[in-house]
Amino acid sequence: MEELLRVYGPGSAPAAHGWYALIGQPETLVILERMENAPFLLRSQWEKELETVFLDDLESAWGPRVYLSR
């Protein structure tokens, strides 16, 4: 998590361009936990309510996981 914040969080080059908007937000901890434990449920619920670009960016920053191969 510390590395994630350092590389992509507030004050980083990607953040300066508006990318990885969720990193640095308090809810990110909960989202990362759901990515690890219920990724398909997270994505299906997310797609109903929010733009997927935010979740896609966070998944990319968090690193490759088996479930990312859709």
Sequence and secondary structure as in RCSB ss.txt:
>XXXX:A:sequence
MEELLRVYGPGSAPAAHGWYALIGQPETLVILERMENAPFLLRSQWEKELETVFLDDLESAWGPRVYLSR
>XXXX:A:secstr
 HHHHHHHSTTSHHHHTT STTTTSTTHHHHHHHHHH HHHHHHHHHHHS HHHHHHHHHHH   GGG  
